[in-house]
Amino acid sequence: RPRSRPRPRSRPRPRSRPRLRLSRIFVERPLYNEFVAELAPRVGELVVGDPNDPVTNLGPLVSQEHRAKVEGYITIAKEEGGVVLTGGERPAGLPEGGAYLRPTLIEGLSPVTSRAATEEIFGPVATIHPFDTEDEVVGYANGVEYGLCASVWTSNLDRAHRVSSALDVGMVWVNTWLHRDLRTPFGGVKASGVGREGGWYSLEFFSETKNVCIALGLDSQPKPRMPGHAEGW
């Protein structure tokens, strides 16, 4: 179950773009309206600005071209019937050379057919959706081609284990987010990557294993065999 008081948090280094990001939020329907009423104003309070300013929560995107791509997805969301609860525009009073964009929260989209809710945007945009059953929300989560990470919030330990196992992702956090020991495996499934990094996994991931077979004498040469024959020729 999601917490009753959502707390959006920024990365400690606002100049760097994280490799993973919360992009879809699923909330049990009885809690949905209260959750959205708490979350939207908090997202709107996040400070967009100079990454060197300690009060900044969110710096610029990597380029003007990428900002245009993210804004394009916001336009698509509106065309798909989505409602922008907060953000979605360029903040005023900041240098024009910076690709700044306010963090955006959108509701009213289909978690199955909406492009804005199922494709990777790589920007400060999140969609939020209600759900009724556990199987339903697991289906929504797994129904995309990506599978890097997920976060499950619940007070039920059995549900935590059950849902974590059912999610088709490389990493699951339970009642936390981005809490990671660098020795643990990092990586995704499906279109979110192959292999794992972190700790001993990194040694294998960044190594090229080579098999070299050397025949030391004629007697060591393998004898070809015909199918169905116990002995060689």
Buried (B, 14 or more C-beta within 10 A) or exposed (E): BBEEEBEBEEBEEBEEBEEBBEBBBBBBEEBBEEBBEBBBEBBBEBEBBBBEEEEBBBBBBEEEEBBEBBBEBBEBBBEBEBEBBBBBEBBEEEEEEBBBBBBBBBBBBBBEEBBBBBBBBBBBBBBBBBBEEBEEBBBBBBEBEBBBBBBBBBEEEEBBEBBBEBBBBBBBBBEEBBEBEEEEBBBBBBEBBEBBBBEEBBEEBEEEEEEEEEEEEEEEEEEEEEEEEEEEE
